[in-house]
C-alpha cells in the first residue's frame, strides 16, 4: 500500500522531520532532477524552463535547476509571481510554482509543445480534493514526496498529474490511515481455497432481481461463482432468472420472502442483497428484515441501499446490532439517499464519515473508489477506467465482494480487493466494447494473475 496524506498532515510530517530543511530540499530536488533527465533522454542540446515560486516547492525547483546545469543542460528560471505570458521554447518545463499548500487561482503561461514535470502536484490543483481551475499546466509526470496527496487521485487532479512517482526523501508517514491499494496487496488479501475445501465453504446467498429485471441477479450470481464462491444460491423474488447451471435457484414470493432466506442463512459465508430488486414497499420491508437479522456478513447494494435509507430514523439503527461485517456499495446518488446530500469534493472524508455514522464498511464508487471502515481506516482503489462505466458492472462487483467475504476476508479488505480486481479485469480487455458479462468470464485469468 502507498500512504496518502492530506496537505495538513504533510505539514505536520515535515515539521517532525529529524533532518534540516536544506537536507530535505536537496533530496527532493535530486529526485526532480533525475526525473527531468529521464524525460529529456540526455543532456546534449536540451533546454529546460523552470517556474519557481516563493516557498519550498520553488526551492525544490531552483536546486533541481542547478543540478541540471551541472549535467550540461541549459536551464532558464522564471519566478512564478511575474512569469511571462509565454515562455521561450524548451524541451521541458518544470512546474515548481506553488505545490500542495497553494490556494486561490493561478494561470500558467503558454509553453508550446514542451513536456511538463510537476513538483509535488501541478500548480492550481487542490491537493485535498483534486479540484482545479482551467489555468493548470497538465503534467506529463509528477514527482511527489513520501506519500500520495488526495488531489493526485481525485477529480481533475488525477488527469492533470500524468504519471505519478512517489519518492522517499526520509520523512515518516507511518501514521497515515489512508492508503492506495496495489496489486501486491490484493494478492495477499484475496482468499485462496484450501485443498480440503468443499462447496459449503465460501458459499454465497444472493437475493437480487425482480420480475422484468433479472439481469442484475444473473450477473451478480455468476460473478460470485467466478470469484471463488464454493456454491451460489440465488433467489429472485417472484420469478427466476436465466443463470448458469451451477447457480442454485430457490423460488420465493414477490414479497414476504425474508423468512425463507433467513431459514438457512447460517450455512452461507455471506449474503448479497439488492441488485435490481426494486423499491416496492413490500420489498423494502423484506430487505430491511434480512439485513437486520442475517447472522453472516452482508453486501448491501443497489436498491437495498434505498431500502436501508427508507426510514424516519435513517439507516443507522438497521446496522447497530449487527455483529458481523456489512459492506455498503453506493454510487453518488445512493450516497445522497443515505445522507441527504451528494458527497463533498473531499471524497475520502465523505466516505469515512458515512462509515463511522453507520458503523459499516462503505465503498463509494467513482473513478477512484474509496473504501472506509467504521474505525476510520481508508483504502483507495485508483485502478479503474472508463471500461467500467457500463450497465451491470456494479452487480458484478457486488458478487465479487460477497465471494471474498464468504471466504473469510475482513470487510474492508474484501471490498477494496474486489474493487481492484474488478478494475484489473476490465483493464485486461480492449479499450472499448467491454460488457459486464465479459468481466465475469475474464475473472479466472485475473485471479491467476494476482497469484
C-alpha distance (Angstrom), angle and dihedral (degrees) to the residues before:
residue distance angle dihedral
X1 . . .
X2 3.78 . .
X3 3.82 115.6 .
X4 3.80 118.6 -117.9
X5 3.80 118.4 -157.2
X6 3.78 131.6 -178.0
X7 3.81 121.2 -124.6
X8 3.81 90.3 -104.3
X9 3.79 91.4 50.6
X10 3.80 90.2 48.6
X11 3.81 90.6 55.1
X12 3.80 89.0 55.8
X13 3.82 91.5 46.4
X14 3.81 90.7 51.7
X15 3.80 91.2 48.3
X16 3.80 91.5 52.8
X17 3.81 94.6 50.9
X18 3.84 113.3 124.7
X19 3.82 92.3 -148.1
X20 3.78 125.6 75.6
X21 3.78 122.2 -97.9
X22 3.80 90.2 -111.0
X23 3.79 91.0 57.2
X24 3.82 92.2 50.0
X25 3.80 92.1 47.3
X26 3.79 89.6 50.1
X27 3.81 91.3 53.3
X28 3.79 93.4 45.5
X29 3.78 92.7 46.8
X30 3.79 91.0 49.3
X31 3.80 89.8 54.9
X32 3.81 90.8 49.2
X33 3.79 92.2 48.8
X34 3.81 92.1 49.5
X35 3.79 91.2 49.9
X36 3.80 91.2 48.0
X37 3.79 92.6 49.4
X38 3.80 90.0 50.9
X39 3.80 91.8 50.4
X40 3.81 90.9 49.1
X41 3.79 93.0 50.2
X42 3.79 91.7 -137.9
X43 3.79 141.8 -16.7
X44 3.82 107.7 -98.3
X45 3.81 111.7 112.0
X46 3.80 93.2 -12.3
X47 3.80 122.9 143.8
X48 3.80 126.1 -161.1
X49 3.81 129.4 -170.7
X50 3.81 115.1 -155.9
X51 3.80 120.8 -161.3
X52 3.81 106.0 -160.0
X53 3.79 127.4 -173.9
X54 3.80 130.4 -156.4
X55 3.83 99.2 -95.6
X56 3.78 138.4 62.1
X57 3.80 91.9 -68.2
X58 3.80 88.1 58.8
X59 3.80 90.6 46.6
X60 3.81 89.3 54.6
X61 3.79 88.4 53.7
X62 3.80 95.1 46.7
X63 3.80 94.1 49.9
X64 3.81 90.0 45.3
X65 3.81 88.2 52.4
X66 3.80 90.9 56.1
X67 3.80 91.7 48.1
X68 3.81 90.3 52.4
X69 3.81 91.2 49.6
X70 3.78 88.6 55.6
X71 3.81 87.3 57.4
X72 3.81 90.4 56.8
X73 3.79 97.6 -101.1
X74 3.79 119.5 139.6
X75 3.81 107.6 -122.1
X76 3.79 129.9 -172.3
X77 3.81 121.0 -167.2
X78 3.79 125.9 -150.4
X79 3.79 126.6 -173.2
X80 3.79 111.5 -124.4
X81 3.81 91.2 -137.9
X82 3.81 94.8 61.8
X83 3.77 103.4 19.0
X84 3.82 112.7 157.3
X85 3.80 118.7 -109.6
X86 3.79 89.8 -113.6
X87 3.81 127.3 29.0
X88 3.80 121.9 -143.9
X89 3.81 115.9 -102.7
X90 3.80 116.6 -72.6
X91 3.79 140.5 159.6
X92 3.80 93.3 -125.2
X93 3.78 138.9 16.9
X94 3.81 119.0 -154.9
X95 3.81 111.1 -152.7
X96 3.81 104.6 -150.9
X97 3.79 94.3 143.3
X98 3.79 104.5 123.1
X99 3.84 117.7 -30.6
X100 3.80 131.9 -165.7
X101 3.79 98.3 -18.5
X102 3.79 95.8 57.4
X103 3.81 120.1 122.2
X104 3.77 127.1 178.5
X105 3.78 128.2 30.4
X106 3.77 133.3 -47.4
X107 3.78 128.0 -178.6
X108 3.77 113.7 -148.4
X109 3.80 121.0 -139.4
X110 3.77 125.0 -109.1
X111 3.81 108.3 -91.0
X112 3.78 105.1 177.8
X113 3.78 114.9 -140.5
X114 3.82 97.2 -28.6
X115 3.78 119.2 135.0
X116 3.82 115.9 -115.0
X117 3.81 130.3 -133.8
X118 3.82 114.7 -170.9
X119 3.79 122.1 -153.8
X120 3.83 110.9 -134.3
X121 3.84 93.3 -31.5
X122 3.81 135.2 -6.7
X123 3.79 108.2 -86.7
X124 3.80 110.9 -101.8
X125 3.81 96.1 29.7
X126 3.80 113.2 117.2
X127 3.80 103.1 -120.7
X128 3.82 92.1 -149.7
X129 3.80 101.2 47.4
X130 3.80 108.9 14.0
X131 3.81 91.5 -122.2
X132 3.80 114.3 146.4
X133 3.78 141.8 176.4
X134 3.78 123.0 -127.8
X135 3.83 96.0 -96.1
X136 3.81 97.3 76.1
X137 3.80 121.8 118.8
X138 3.83 106.7 -125.7
X139 3.79 105.7 -127.5
X140 3.75 124.9 -139.7
X141 3.78 87.7 -156.8
X142 3.80 136.9 7.9
X143 3.79 125.8 -157.5
X144 3.80 109.8 -156.4
X145 3.76 126.2 -179.5
X146 3.79 129.8 -113.9
X147 3.81 96.8 -35.6
X148 3.77 141.8 22.4
X149 3.78 119.1 -98.6
X150 3.83 117.7 -137.6
X151 3.79 90.6 -121.3
X152 3.80 89.8 66.0
X153 3.82 90.8 59.7
X154 3.80 105.5 38.0
X155 3.77 139.5 56.0
X156 3.78 120.8 -13.0
X157 3.80 89.8 -22.9
X158 3.79 92.3 73.4
X159 3.80 89.7 59.2
X160 3.81 97.3 38.1
X161 3.82 95.5 50.8
X162 3.81 96.4 63.6
X163 3.80 114.2 -166.4
X164 3.81 109.8 -0.9
X165 3.81 125.2 -146.2
X166 3.81 118.0 -167.6
X167 3.81 108.1 -151.8
X168 3.80 125.2 -162.2
X169 3.81 110.4 -132.2
X170 3.81 96.0 167.3
X171 3.81 102.4 -88.9
X172 3.79 122.8 140.4
X173 3.82 113.0 -119.0
X174 3.78 96.1 154.9
X175 3.80 91.3 119.1
X176 3.81 92.4 63.4
X177 3.81 111.8 125.4
X178 3.80 96.4 -168.3
X179 3.79 124.5 67.5
X180 3.78 142.8 174.0
X181 3.80 113.5 -117.6
X182 3.81 118.2 -124.0
X183 3.80 133.4 -168.3
X184 3.81 92.2 -101.4
X185 3.80 90.0 57.0
X186 3.79 92.4 53.1
X187 3.79 90.9 48.4
X188 3.80 89.4 57.1
X189 3.80 96.8 41.5
X190 3.80 102.8 44.1
X191 3.83 107.5 92.9
X192 3.79 118.4 -118.0
X193 3.80 119.3 -147.6
X194 3.78 114.9 -111.8
X195 3.80 119.5 -120.9
X196 3.82 89.9 -114.6
X197 3.81 94.7 47.7
X198 3.80 121.8 134.0
X199 3.79 131.7 -165.3
X200 3.81 95.7 -90.5
X201 3.76 91.5 59.6
X202 3.78 106.6 89.5
X203 3.81 93.3 6.2
X204 3.82 115.0 166.1
X205 3.82 127.0 -149.9
X206 3.79 115.3 -155.7
X207 3.79 130.4 -169.5
X208 3.78 108.8 -175.8
X209 3.76 144.3 128.0
X210 3.78 131.3 39.6
X211 3.82 137.3 -141.8
X212 3.80 105.8 -53.1
X213 3.83 91.6 9.4
X214 3.78 104.1 72.7
X215 3.80 98.1 126.3
X216 3.79 93.9 82.7
X217 3.80 90.4 53.9
X218 3.79 92.9 49.5
X219 3.80 92.6 49.5
X220 3.79 93.4 47.1
X221 3.80 93.4 48.8
X222 3.80 94.8 46.6
X223 3.80 91.3 48.1
X224 3.79 92.1 52.1
X225 3.79 90.3 50.9
X226 3.79 94.2 47.6
X227 3.80 91.5 45.7
X228 3.79 92.1 61.2
X229 3.81 109.7 -81.7
X230 3.79 110.8 152.3
X231 3.79 91.1 -145.8
X232 3.80 133.5 3.8
X233 3.80 121.3 -155.7
X234 3.79 115.7 -170.5
X235 3.79 132.6 -167.7
X236 3.80 122.0 -173.4
X237 3.82 104.8 -169.5
X238 3.79 109.7 -118.6
X239 3.80 98.2 1.9
X240 3.81 146.1 25.8
X241 3.79 131.4 -103.5
X242 3.78 131.1 -133.4
X243 3.80 99.5 -108.5
X244 3.76 139.9 154.4
X245 3.79 116.1 -74.3
X246 3.80 90.1 -114.4
X247 3.82 91.8 65.9
X248 3.81 113.6 87.6
X249 3.80 113.3 -139.9
X250 3.79 125.9 -155.7
X251 3.79 115.6 -168.5
X252 3.79 113.7 -135.7
X253 3.77 132.2 174.0
X254 3.77 122.6 -87.7
X255 3.81 87.5 -111.3
X256 3.79 133.9 11.7
X257 3.80 92.1 44.1
X258 3.80 99.9 126.2
X259 3.82 95.6 94.4
X260 3.82 91.6 50.3
X261 3.78 91.6 53.3
X262 3.79 94.6 45.0
X263 3.81 94.3 47.3
X264 3.80 94.6 85.9
X265 3.79 101.1 12.8
X266 3.81 92.2 122.1
X267 3.81 89.3 70.2
X268 3.79 90.8 65.8
X269 3.77 131.6 76.3
X270 3.80 94.6 -143.5
X271 3.79 144.4 -0.2
X272 3.82 125.7 -137.3
X273 3.79 115.3 -163.5
X274 3.77 133.8 176.2
X275 3.82 118.2 33.2
X276 3.81 106.9 135.4
X277 3.80 93.0 -18.8
X278 3.80 95.6 131.9
X279 3.79 134.3 -130.5
X280 3.80 104.1 -99.9
X281 3.80 114.9 143.2
X282 3.82 94.0 -113.0
X283 3.81 91.1 47.5
X284 3.79 91.2 52.1
X285 3.81 91.0 53.9
X286 3.82 92.9 50.3
X287 3.79 92.9 46.6
X288 3.78 91.7 51.8
X289 3.80 91.4 49.1
X290 3.80 96.2 51.7
X291 3.80 92.4 45.8
X292 3.80 93.0 50.1
X293 3.81 96.2 43.4
X294 3.82 104.2 34.6
X295 3.79 110.8 114.3
X296 3.80 93.7 -155.9
X297 3.82 133.0 69.0
X298 3.80 112.1 -74.4
X299 3.80 134.0 -151.4
X300 3.82 109.4 -152.2
X301 3.79 108.4 -159.7
X302 3.80 140.9 161.4
X303 3.78 115.5 -18.3
X304 3.81 91.1 7.7
X305 3.80 87.1 70.0
X306 3.79 88.2 58.6
X307 3.80 89.2 50.5
X308 3.80 92.9 52.6
X309 3.80 91.2 52.6
X310 3.83 94.2 45.5
X311 3.78 96.9 96.0
X312 3.79 134.3 90.5
X313 3.82 89.9 -122.3
X314 3.80 93.7 49.4
X315 3.78 127.2 -126.4
X316 3.82 101.1 -57.7
X317 3.84 98.9 83.4
X318 3.80 90.1 55.9
X319 3.80 91.7 62.7
X320 3.79 103.5 34.4
X321 3.82 96.0 92.0
X322 3.79 98.2 41.2
X323 3.77 109.0 113.7
X324 3.80 96.4 -170.2
X325 3.78 135.2 63.4
X326 3.78 120.7 -63.9
X327 3.81 123.7 -172.7
X328 3.80 121.9 -166.0
X329 3.81 116.5 -164.8
X330 3.83 109.4 -165.5
X331 3.76 128.9 167.2
X332 3.80 115.4 -151.0
X333 3.80 95.1 -81.8
X334 3.79 92.7 50.0
X335 3.79 89.5 46.6
X336 3.80 87.9 58.3
X337 3.82 89.8 52.3
X338 3.79 89.0 56.3
X339 3.80 97.7 42.7
X340 3.79 107.5 21.1
X341 3.80 93.9 -116.3
X342 3.79 140.5 60.3
X343 3.82 117.1 -98.9
X344 3.79 116.2 -81.6
X345 3.78 120.0 -113.3
X346 3.82 86.2 -99.0
X347 3.80 93.4 74.7
X348 3.79 94.7 176.8
X349 3.80 91.6 57.6
X350 3.80 91.5 44.0
X351 3.81 92.7 53.3
X352 3.78 93.7 42.6
X353 3.82 91.9 51.8
X354 3.80 93.5 51.0
X355 3.81 92.4 47.1
X356 3.80 90.6 50.8
X357 3.80 94.1 45.8
X358 3.81 93.8 50.0
X359 3.80 97.9 35.4
X360 3.82 89.9 -128.1
X361 3.76 141.3 107.3
X362 3.81 109.7 -95.2
X363 3.80 125.0 -160.1
X364 3.81 109.6 -165.5
X365 3.78 108.5 -162.2
X366 3.79 122.1 -137.9
X367 3.81 143.2 114.1
X368 3.81 82.8 -63.6
X369 3.81 108.6 31.9
X370 3.80 118.0 -145.7
X371 3.80 122.5 -152.7
X372 3.80 116.7 -169.7
X373 3.78 129.5 -178.7
X374 3.78 125.2 -148.3
X375 3.82 89.7 -107.3
X376 3.82 90.9 62.8
X377 3.80 100.0 -104.0
X378 3.81 114.5 137.3
X379 3.79 134.3 -159.8
X380 3.81 121.3 -169.0
X381 3.80 124.8 -156.5
X382 3.81 112.1 -161.3
X383 3.80 96.1 164.7
X384 3.80 100.5 101.5
X385 3.78 131.2 90.8
X386 3.79 142.0 -179.6
X387 3.82 92.3 -59.8
X388 3.81 88.9 79.6
X389 3.81 93.0 55.6
X390 3.82 94.4 95.9
X391 3.78 134.5 101.6
X392 3.79 115.9 -81.4
X393 3.79 100.4 19.7
X394 3.81 90.2 108.9
X395 3.82 89.7 55.5
X396 3.80 88.7 53.2
X397 3.80 90.9 51.0
X398 3.81 92.0 50.8
X399 3.79 91.1 54.4
X400 3.79 91.7 48.2
X401 3.80 92.2 51.7
X402 3.79 89.1 49.4
X403 3.80 91.0 53.7
X404 3.80 92.7 50.6
X405 3.81 92.2 47.8
X406 3.79 91.9 48.0
X407 3.80 89.9 53.6
X408 3.79 90.9 55.3
X409 3.80 105.3 -96.3
X410 3.84 114.1 149.1
X411 3.79 111.3 -105.1
X412 3.81 98.9 -108.9
X413 3.80 93.1 47.4
X414 3.80 93.4 42.7
X415 3.80 90.3 54.3
X416 3.81 96.2 43.8
X417 3.80 94.9 43.6
X418 3.80 91.6 48.3
X419 3.81 90.9 49.4
X420 3.81 91.6 50.9
X421 3.81 93.5 45.6
X422 3.82 90.0 45.8
X423 3.81 89.1 55.4
X424 3.78 93.9 43.2
X425 3.79 91.0 52.7
X426 3.80 90.1 55.0
X427 3.81 90.7 48.0
X428 3.79 90.0 57.7
X429 3.81 90.4 66.1
X430 3.80 134.7 65.7
X431 3.80 121.0 -66.8
X432 3.81 92.5 -109.7
X433 3.78 137.0 31.3
X434 3.82 99.5 35.8
X435 3.82 112.7 149.0
X436 3.78 128.2 -164.6
X437 3.80 91.0 -108.0
X438 3.80 90.4 55.5
X439 3.80 89.3 61.4
X440 3.79 90.8 56.9
X441 3.78 93.8 53.3
X442 3.81 91.0 46.9
X443 3.81 95.3 49.4
X444 3.84 97.7 90.8
X445 3.80 91.4 56.8
X446 3.80 91.5 45.7
X447 3.79 89.5 52.2
X448 3.79 90.1 48.9
X449 3.79 88.5 51.6
X450 3.81 94.2 59.4
X451 3.77 92.5 46.6
